[in-house]
Amino acid sequence: MTKEFVSFVRDLYRTTNFIPLHAPIFQGNERKYVNDTLDSSFVSSVGEYVNKSEELMQSFTNSTKAIAVVNGTAALTISLKAIGVNYGDEVITQALTFVATANAIVHVGAEPVFLDVDYDTMGLSPMALESFLTEYAEIRGESTYNKKTGKKIAACVPMHTFGFPVKIDELVAICSKWNIPVLEDTAESLGSYYKGKHTGTFGTLAAFSFNGNKIVTSGGGGMVITDDITLGKHIKHLTTTAKIPHPYEFVHDEIGYNFRMPNLNAALLCGQLEQLENFLLIKRNIAVEYENLFKNSAIKFRTEKENSRANYWLMCVELDSLNERDNFLKETNDNGVMTRPIWKLLYKLTMFKNCYRDSQKSAEYLESRIVNIPSSVFS
């Protein structure tokens, strides 16, 4: 099946050259908009394209406020800070995620708590969350604390893995009972919907990434969205070094961050966002092609689940075993078709080895079997 897959991918992308996992494509107004910023000299964090990119994100996600930042990690970090996560707190998340999710938690001085994912969504399991809180949590005043550690459980950060939505309404409902704010890690799920709503619009706020390998890119960049206007304005203030607006005086009223997206990057992003609907359509067509290819194979192609509409950012297959996974990875990469395993579970990394984790049954299973396959949009 591997040889057939390699041949299929080469036909799909019409090339005999190396085929990457996910490469950007620039065929719209990207160059025009970037040149506009050069001509205007507004290439830093103030400019019309920064504002326009925020407006485009608000419109596309149907959110009230969007704040453009330098990257997805910054979006997560400033979001955690803005909702009150402090040094010594605990933040619930999943170990089956890109390292930035946990890095952002540590950046604000908190500690990740790794709970299992659901097999079907590959995202944080509502059952695992409910089980953990029932056993370990207690409400004191308006906040929830871990009875065993004495630390405040300050937030929950589920991640929509590869653009496949988690059961986010269930997670939000559980967290609501325990007064725990939900920050959706939507780094990979721009264009994904759950029960008719865009991912990122269920929790208190959400953090997107526009890295070079994302469905749309600004080179580097990220975005926070929220329906809480007050919170959104505070995040914008914090990301602009907490400077009080003034024509010439420099007065800052709290510790701030130099996290605003440069206009140069925002120009590129605007050109990409204008093509997002078409990118999503092409990706769905590619997913159908892959689904048909693997239909009668021992290799399982991962598809969107009930109530979900995935963006198919990084498409993936499930192999029968760790050995089958490793053979598939070697044979495809040896033949110039890039594939990669899902991330190493974060508690297996040195810096997170002492963090709490539950059984991780589904996460361990998925780690040994899931492989990402080429998912680029093509012209």
Buried (B, 14 or more C-beta within 10 A) or exposed (E): BBEEBBEBBBEBBEEEEEBEBBBBBBEBBBEEBBEBBEEEEBBEBEBBBBBBBBEBBBEBBEBBBBBBBBBBBBBBBBBBBBBEBEEEBBBBBBBBBBBBBBBBBBBBEBBBBBBBBBEBBBBBBBEBBBBBBEEBBEEEEEBBBBEEBEBBBBBBBBBBBBBBBBBBBBBBBBBEEBEBBBBBBBBBBBBBBBEEBBBBBBBBBBBBBBBEBBBBBBBBBBBBBBBBEEBBEBBBBBBBBBEEEEEEEEEEEEEBBEBBBBBBBBBBBBBBBBBBEEBBEBBBEBBEBBEEBBEEEEBBBBBBBEEBBBBBBBBBBBBEEEEBBBEBBEBBEEBBBBBBBBBEBBBBBEEBEEBBBBEBEBBBBBBBBBBBBBBBBEE
